[in-house]
């Protein structure tokens, strides 16, 4: 079980004759996330693996990397097939290097993409999942990360899932999500229940990773509806964004 900074190197892809998809999850572990928030995140990271691995092909062809960010950015789980992803018990403390987290996340995704090319593996669009309750308190700006994220998203090189919770900074979120149409996922009413978000993300990864090229993927979710504690605006439906 992981709790702080395990020293595991990147694992090579398996099932190299099939399309692969990389998913990088960046978790805010600053001091303000202590308590119910980080406990729920830990539980949902473990559940994320379970849902994706319900499909035996996705279990081999989805590669995952998890980073944590507070005063600095740390690789908690380096690249591996999601079936080999370890359990998590992250702890919190310090400031929020959100700019560094996004830059590191993009760098790690590009590293995996290069490995796919070297091995002749066809790559599905990577997901960068970022969750935070604040803004960058290390450099005071996310401009560098926002510019790079914009280039990657508009270049069709990745899809950004940004989840704000608690007192997260909407101006910061807007900068990072500029290519998404200036919207993000948001946990409503100060809640720390991330179940709907992680269920949607995991089921999306599972569906997209095994879909036929060009297939219009549909995922059932309550996210963005009155029944969910997770809002998404301004897109009218979750699937409209998922297939964009």
C-alpha positions as CSV (number, residue, x, y, z in Angstrom):
1,X,0.0,0.0,0.0
2,X,1.3,3.4,-0.9
3,X,1.3,6.3,1.6
4,X,4.0,8.8,0.7
5,X,6.7,8.5,-2.0
6,X,7.3,4.9,-3.1
7,X,10.2,4.2,-5.4
8,X,8.7,2.3,-8.3
9,X,9.9,2.8,-11.9
10,X,7.7,2.8,-14.9
11,X,6.5,-0.6,-16.1
12,X,6.4,-1.3,-19.9
13,X,3.1,-1.7,-21.6
14,X,1.6,-5.2,-22.0
15,X,-0.7,-6.5,-24.8
16,X,1.3,-4.4,-27.2
17,X,-0.7,-5.7,-30.2
18,X,-3.7,-3.7,-28.9
19,X,-4.5,0.0,-28.7
20,X,-3.4,1.6,-25.4
21,X,-4.7,4.6,-23.4
22,X,-2.8,6.5,-20.7
23,X,-4.5,8.1,-17.7
24,X,-2.6,10.4,-15.3
25,X,-4.3,11.3,-12.0
26,X,-3.0,14.4,-10.2
27,X,-4.2,14.6,-6.6
28,X,-3.9,17.7,-4.4
29,X,-2.4,16.6,-1.1
30,X,-1.9,20.0,0.5
31,X,-2.8,20.6,4.1
32,X,-6.4,21.8,3.4
33,X,-7.3,18.4,1.9
34,X,-6.7,16.6,5.2
35,X,-9.7,14.7,6.7
36,X,-12.8,13.5,4.8
37,X,-11.5,14.8,1.4
38,X,-8.3,12.7,1.3
39,X,-10.1,9.7,2.8
40,X,-12.7,9.8,0.0
41,X,-10.0,10.3,-2.6
42,X,-8.0,7.3,-1.4
43,X,-11.2,5.1,-1.5
44,X,-12.1,6.3,-5.0
45,X,-8.6,5.8,-6.4
46,X,-8.9,2.2,-5.4
47,X,-12.4,1.9,-6.8
48,X,-11.3,3.5,-10.1
49,X,-9.0,0.6,-10.7
50,X,-11.8,-1.9,-9.8
51,X,-14.2,-0.4,-12.3
52,X,-11.7,-0.2,-15.2
53,X,-10.5,-3.7,-14.6
54,X,-14.1,-5.1,-15.0
55,X,-13.1,-5.3,-18.6
56,X,-10.2,-7.7,-19.1
57,X,-9.0,-5.8,-22.2
58,X,-9.0,-2.5,-20.5
59,X,-7.2,-4.0,-17.5
60,X,-4.2,-4.6,-19.8
61,X,-4.5,-1.7,-22.2
62,X,-5.1,1.2,-19.8
63,X,-1.8,2.5,-18.3
64,X,-2.1,4.7,-15.2
65,X,0.2,7.1,-13.3
66,X,-0.7,8.9,-10.1
67,X,1.1,12.0,-8.9
68,X,0.5,14.0,-5.6
69,X,1.1,17.7,-5.2
70,X,1.6,19.8,-2.2
71,X,4.9,21.8,-1.6
72,X,6.3,19.7,-4.5
73,X,5.1,17.2,-7.0
74,X,5.7,13.5,-6.3
75,X,5.2,10.4,-8.5
76,X,3.2,8.1,-6.2
77,X,2.5,5.4,-8.8
78,X,4.6,5.4,-12.0
79,X,3.3,4.1,-15.3
80,X,1.9,0.6,-15.1
81,X,-1.0,-1.4,-16.5
82,X,-4.0,-0.4,-14.4
83,X,-4.4,-4.1,-13.3
84,X,-1.0,-3.6,-11.4
85,X,-1.9,-0.3,-9.8
86,X,-1.3,-0.4,-6.0
87,X,-3.7,0.6,-3.2
88,X,-3.5,4.1,-1.8
89,X,-3.5,5.8,1.6
90,X,-2.2,9.3,0.8
91,X,-1.6,11.8,3.6
92,X,-1.7,15.6,3.4
93,X,0.4,18.7,4.3
94,X,2.0,21.8,2.9
95,X,1.1,24.2,0.1
96,X,-0.3,23.6,-3.4
97,X,2.0,23.3,-6.5
98,X,-0.8,23.1,-9.0
99,X,1.2,24.6,-11.8
100,X,4.0,22.1,-11.3
101,X,1.4,19.2,-11.1
102,X,-0.1,20.0,-14.5
103,X,3.3,20.5,-16.1
104,X,4.5,17.2,-14.6
105,X,1.4,15.4,-15.6
106,X,1.7,16.5,-19.2
107,X,5.4,15.6,-19.2
108,X,4.6,12.1,-17.9
109,X,1.9,11.6,-20.5
110,X,4.3,12.7,-23.3
111,X,6.8,10.2,-22.0
112,X,4.3,7.4,-22.2
113,X,3.2,8.5,-25.7
114,X,6.8,8.3,-26.9
115,X,7.1,4.8,-25.5
116,X,4.0,3.8,-27.4
117,X,5.5,5.1,-30.6
118,X,8.8,3.3,-30.0
119,X,6.9,0.0,-29.4
120,X,4.6,0.5,-32.4
121,X,1.5,0.8,-30.1
122,X,-1.6,2.7,-31.3
123,X,-2.5,5.3,-28.7
124,X,-6.0,6.4,-27.7
125,X,-6.3,10.1,-26.5
126,X,-4.8,10.3,-23.0
127,X,-6.7,11.6,-20.0
128,X,-5.2,14.1,-17.5
129,X,-7.3,14.1,-14.3
130,X,-6.6,16.9,-11.9
131,X,-8.4,17.5,-8.6
132,X,-7.8,20.4,-6.2
133,X,-9.5,22.5,-3.6
134,X,-7.4,25.6,-4.1
135,X,-5.0,27.5,-6.3
136,X,-1.2,27.5,-6.8
137,X,0.4,28.7,-3.6
138,X,4.0,27.8,-4.6
139,X,4.5,30.0,-7.7
140,X,1.3,32.0,-7.4
141,X,0.4,31.4,-11.0
142,X,-0.7,28.6,-13.4
143,X,-0.1,30.5,-16.5
144,X,2.7,28.3,-17.8
145,X,0.7,25.1,-17.2
146,X,-2.5,26.7,-18.6
147,X,-0.7,27.6,-21.9
148,X,0.8,24.1,-22.3
149,X,-2.6,22.5,-21.4
150,X,-4.3,24.6,-24.0
151,X,-1.8,23.6,-26.7
152,X,-2.1,19.9,-25.9
153,X,-6.0,19.9,-25.7
154,X,-6.5,22.0,-28.9
155,X,-3.9,19.8,-30.6
156,X,-6.1,16.8,-29.8
157,X,-3.2,15.4,-27.7
158,X,-5.1,14.9,-24.5
159,X,-8.4,15.4,-22.6
160,X,-8.4,17.3,-19.3
161,X,-10.7,16.3,-16.5
162,X,-10.5,19.1,-13.8
163,X,-12.4,18.6,-10.6
164,X,-12.7,21.5,-8.2
165,X,-14.0,21.0,-4.6
166,X,-14.3,23.0,-1.4
167,X,-13.1,26.6,-1.9
168,X,-11.2,25.9,-5.2
169,X,-10.3,29.0,-7.2
170,X,-12.6,29.4,-10.2
171,X,-10.2,31.9,-11.9
172,X,-7.4,29.3,-11.8
173,X,-9.8,26.6,-13.0
174,X,-10.9,28.8,-15.9
175,X,-7.3,29.3,-17.0
176,X,-6.5,25.6,-17.0
177,X,-9.8,24.7,-18.7
178,X,-9.7,27.4,-21.4
179,X,-9.7,24.8,-24.1
180,X,-12.6,23.0,-22.5
181,X,-14.8,26.1,-22.9
182,X,-14.0,27.5,-19.5
183,X,-15.9,24.9,-17.4
184,X,-14.9,22.2,-15.1
185,X,-16.4,19.5,-12.9
186,X,-17.3,20.8,-9.4
187,X,-18.4,19.1,-6.2
188,X,-21.4,21.1,-5.0
189,X,-22.2,22.4,-1.5
190,X,-18.8,21.9,-0.1
191,X,-19.2,18.1,-0.2
192,X,-16.3,15.7,-0.2
193,X,-18.1,12.8,-1.9
194,X,-16.3,12.2,-5.1
195,X,-18.0,8.9,-6.0
196,X,-20.0,10.2,-9.0
197,X,-16.9,11.8,-10.5
198,X,-14.7,8.8,-10.2
199,X,-17.4,6.4,-11.4
200,X,-17.9,8.6,-14.5
201,X,-14.2,8.9,-15.1
202,X,-13.5,5.2,-14.6
203,X,-16.4,4.0,-16.8
204,X,-15.4,6.5,-19.5
205,X,-11.8,5.2,-19.5
206,X,-13.2,1.6,-19.7
207,X,-15.5,2.4,-22.5
208,X,-13.1,4.6,-24.6
209,X,-10.2,2.2,-24.2
210,X,-12.0,-0.7,-25.8
211,X,-14.2,1.2,-28.3
212,X,-13.8,0.9,-32.0
213,X,-11.8,3.8,-33.6
214,X,-14.2,6.7,-34.2
215,X,-17.0,5.1,-32.2
216,X,-19.4,7.5,-30.4
217,X,-19.0,6.4,-26.8
218,X,-22.0,6.7,-24.5
219,X,-21.5,6.4,-20.7
220,X,-24.5,6.4,-18.3
221,X,-23.9,9.0,-15.5
222,X,-25.7,11.2,-13.1
223,X,-22.9,13.8,-13.3
224,X,-24.2,17.2,-14.3
225,X,-27.8,16.3,-13.3
226,X,-29.8,17.4,-10.3
227,X,-29.4,13.9,-8.9
228,X,-25.6,14.3,-8.6
229,X,-23.5,16.3,-6.2
230,X,-21.0,16.8,-9.1
231,X,-21.9,19.6,-11.6
232,X,-20.5,20.2,-15.0
233,X,-21.1,23.3,-17.1
234,X,-21.7,24.7,-19.7
235,X,-22.0,21.5,-21.8
236,X,-25.6,20.2,-21.9
237,X,-24.7,16.6,-21.4
238,X,-21.7,14.5,-20.2
239,X,-21.6,12.5,-23.4
240,X,-21.4,15.6,-25.6
241,X,-18.1,16.5,-23.9
242,X,-16.9,13.0,-23.7
243,X,-17.0,12.6,-27.5
244,X,-15.6,16.1,-28.2
